[in-house]
Amino acid sequence: MLNLKSQSTRYAGLISAGLLVVVLALFIFAPTANAAEVPAQSSCNWLGNYWNNTDLSGQPTLVRCDEAIDFDWHGLSPDVSINVDNFSARWVRVYNFAPGSYRFQATMDDGMQVYIDNQLIINSWQEGNVRTIEADVNLSAGQHQIVVNYFEKGGNAVAGFTWYALNTPVNPTPQPPIIRPPSQPSLPSNPNVEYPVAEVKASYLNVRSGAGVQFPVIGVLHRNTKVFLMAREMSGRWVLINTGDGLQGWVNRYYLYTTFPYTSLPFAGVSGGQPQPPTQPQPPSQPQYDAYINTGALNVRSGPGVQYRAIAVVQGGQGVYIVNRDANGWVQIQIPGSVTGWVNGYYLSAP
């Protein structure tokens, strides 16, 4: 049994009025998730299907197991076989829920839909900047099928999905997590550093001991709580925060709002610790690359276009760090131990 209670939306960007007709058309022709269309559930946590079109039509180009729906492809591709832009995905899983009320959160750029037992609970099948939509649902005890549809038209590509029980905001851990009400933090004990401030934009935000959903929850923040930004890990998806009153840990940055550029934060290891701002960002001791070269050999150029001279050649499979992008699909990369230059983003794949 499923009972949809409410749905709310938070936008990190606005869709222009000129897209209204396109948005309406996408809403009318948005795909559905009939049970007959959903592949049989396997041993995967999430069974992911990927298409080289934006409407999930035809046979999927790629089928794989995904540990979590927590992706920021940095304007690149989920896989060598998938387009950089104009692709779609569907994730399916069956989960055994305890009876109760749950809040489901979907974060997207561009569009996403969420079905529970073939009932649409979140529908934002339209182009737009990164945003998070919530839906509260009452579920009976037992197995329920979750289907998440997603499409990417162009630019940045972000897909995130999670949920928690409203009567128990976080999963039980050996030590009860600290729950912080909205507050203005006090400055962490380092008078020589000015830390930027961010604000929580989710109803609840898990703080973890490391940079990833595989790490245990050590605290929970409420909406509008203000925190200090301490550091980031290499992918830029997770940031180390400090509440100023004893709680420090990692959160997904898409649930924070700040005007401070995340790329200006220093790097830190994924398992916590106090970062020391370096004079220049340094790669971690164990390389965690932003992207990989997906062709045999690729010219690295002095500027974003073929009119610029080639300054190096990078071989297929090489991991690189992303420095910048332009509006025409060119990406500035740093080759570890070598040059920084520009390549066509089509030949890059996300890790």
N, C-alpha and C positions, 0 to 999 in steps of 0.2 A: 504494500500500500504506500502510495506517495501523495503528499499534500504540499503543493507549492504555496508558500506564505507570502513572500515579498521578493522584490528585485530592486537593486540600487546600482547606480553607475557612478564611477569617478573617472574623469578624463585627465590625462597628462597633457593632452593637446586637443584642439577643437577641429571639427570637420567644417570646412567652409560651406557657406550657403550655396555656392555654385555646384556643390556635389549632391544637392538634395534629390534631384531626379535620379542620379546614379544610385544613391542610397535606397530610394524607394524601389527601384528596379531590382537591386540586389536582394532586398527584403522579400519581394514577391517571388523571386525565382531561387531563393535560398534552398539548399539541399535539405532533405529529411534523413532520418536515421531509422528506417523500418528494420525490424529485427531480421528479415530475410536478407537485407543488404549487408549486414554486419558479419565479418569473418568469425569463424568459431574461435572461442577463447582458448588460448594455449597456456603454457606455463609462464609466459611473459608477465611481468608486472603490468606493462601496457603493451598491447599489440599495435604497432604503428604502421600505417599504410600511407604512402606518399605518391602523389601524382604530379606530372608536369603540366598541369592546368589548374585553374582556380576554382573549379566546380566539382571536384572529386569524381569526374566522369571517366568511364572506361576501366580497364584493368590498371591497378597501381603499378608504378614503375619500380617501387621499392617497398618491401615488407620486412620489418625488423622488430626486435624487442627493444623497448625504451624503459629505462629504470624509473624515470619520472618525466612529467611534462613540465619542464623547467628550462626553456631554451631562449638564448639570445644569439642569433646567428650573425650578428654584426653586419647585416646587409649581404651576407654570403649565402651559401647553400648548405642544407642539412647533410648532403652526401654528393659525391662526384657525379652520381647518376641523376641528380635533381637540379632543376634550374635555380639560378640565383634569385630571380623574380618569377612571378606567375606560376606558383606552385601551391598545392594544397595538401592537407594531411588529415587523417582520421585515426584517433587512438581509442581503443576499446579495452575495457577490463570489467570483470565481475568481482564485486567486493562484498564481504559479509559484514553488514552493519548491525550494530545494536540498535534497539528501538530508541527513537528520540528525534530531536530537531537539529538540523545541520545547516551550516553556512558554507556554500560553495563559492569559490572565488576564481574567476577567469581573468587572466591578464593577456592582452593581445595587441598586435600590430601586424597585419591589418584586422581581419575578421575572425570571429569564433562563435560556435554554437555548442551548447551542452545539453545532452539528453540523459534523463534517468528513467530507465524502464520504458524507453520510447516516448517519454513525455518531455517536451522542450521546456527547459527551465531558464536558460540564458540564451539570448538571441541578439548578437551584434554582428550580423553577417554584412559588413560594410567596410569600406576603406576608412582608415583613420590612424592617428598617432596612438602611441601606447596608452592604454587605459585599463582599468580594472572594474569588472562588473560582479556584483554579489547577488546570490539568490538564497533565501532561507527555505528549507524543505523539511517536512516531517516524513520520516521513513519508518516503516515497520521492521521488525527483526527479520534477519535473513539476507540472502544474496540479492543484490540489485546490480543491474548492468548500467555502466556509465559509458557514454559515447561522446567524444569531444571532436568536433569538426573545426578545421582551421584553414584559412587561405592567406597567402601573401601576394600582393599585387606588385609592390616595388618599394625600394628604400630599405629601412630597417625591418627586420623580421623577428618578432618576439612572440612566444607562446608559453604561457604558464597556467597551471591549474592545480588547485588544492582545495581541501575542505577541513572543517573541524566541527566537533559537536558543540552546540551552543551552551549546553549545561556543563561541559568539560572542555574548555578552550584548547587544551593541549593534551597530547598523549601522556599517560603516566610515565614518570621517570623515577629512577631510584631516589633522587632528592627532589622534593616539590619545587617547581620553578618559582622564581620571584615574579610577581605580577606588578607592573609599574603603572599607576594612573597617569593621566596627562599632566605634565609638569614642565617647568623651565629648568633645564639641568644646570648644575653648578660646574664651574670650569674644572676639568681634570687637573691633577697635580703636576703640571709642567708649565711653569710661568713663562718659559721661553718660546712656547708654541701657541699660536692662535688657531684653534680648531673650528672648522666650519660647522654650522648647525643645520640639521634636517628635521622634518616633521613626519611622523607616521601617518599614512593616509589609509591604512587598512583598519578594520574594526579591531582586530587583534593581529599582532605580528610576533612570530616566534623568534627568539634570540637563541642561536645555536653556538655550541662550543667550537665549531669549525665552519669553514666556508662550503656548505653543501647540506642537502636534506638528509644525508647519511649520518650526520653528527647529531648528538642528543640535544634536546631543548633545555636550556638553562634559565630561561626567563620569557616573559610575555609582555609586550608593550601594547597599550591601548591607542586608539586613534587620537591624533593631535599631540601625542607625547613628543617632546623635542629632545633630540639626542645629538651628541657630537660625532662627527665623522673622523675616524682615526686613520684608516688605511683601506686598501682594496687588494683583492687577489688578481691574478693575471688576466682572467677572462673579463673582469669588470662587472660581473653579475652580482657578486657578493661584496659587502663592505663591512669593515670592523667598526662598531659603534661603542660609545661609552655614555651611560646615562648621567654621569657625574655624581652618582651616589652609590657606587660599588658594583654596578652591573656592566660588564663589558663582554661583547660577543659579536657574532656574525649574523647579518640579516640580508635578505634579498633586496637589492636596492630599488626594485620596481615598486616596492610598497612604501617608499620614502619620497618626500618632496623637498627639493632644495634647488636653489639657483646656482650653487657651487658646482663647477665642472668636476665630475668624478675622476676624469683622467689626470687631474692635478693632485690626487691623493697619492701618498707613497705606497709602495708595495709591502705586503706582509705575508708570512706563511699562512696556509689555510687552516691551521689548527690553533689560532689565537696568538696571544703574546702581545707585548707592547711594541708597536712599530717605532722605528727611528727614521724620521724623514731623511732620505738620502739626497745628496747633492744632484744626482741624476738617477732616474728610474733604472734599476738593475734587474735582469732576469733572475728568477729563483734558482736555487741550486739544482733542483730537479726541473728540467724545462717543461713548462706548460704553455704551449704555443697557442696563439690566437687563431691561426689558420695554417693550412698545408697546401703546397703546390700540387695541383691535380693534373698536370700535363707533363710531357717528357722533359722539356727544357723551356725556360721562359725568360725573355729579356726583361731586365730591370732598367727602367728609364729615369732620366733626370727630371721629368715632369709628367703630368697626367695626360698622355696622348702619344700616338705613334710618331708625331712630328718631333718629339724630344729624343735625344741620342740615348742609345743603350749604354749603361755604365757597368753592367754586370749581367751574368747569366746564372739563374738559379735552377737546380735540377728538381725533377719530379719527386714528390714525397718529402721535400724539405719543409720543416716547420719554420714559421716566421711570426713576428710580432706586428700587429696593425698599429700604425701611427696616425693615419688620417684617411679621409675619403673625399672625393668630389662628387658633384651631382650627376656625372656622366658614367659612373660605374668603375672609375679608376680608384685604386687603393694604394696608399703609401705604406710600404712595409719596411721593417728592419730585419735584415738577415743576421742571425746571431753571429757575432764575431766578424761581421763584414759591413757592407754598405747599407744605407737607407735610400730607397728609391721607389718608383711607381710601377705598378703592374695592373693589367686588366683584371678586375674582380671576378670575371667569369672563370679564371683559372685558379681560384682559391676555394678551398672547402673548409668549413668549420670542423674543429676536432670532434 
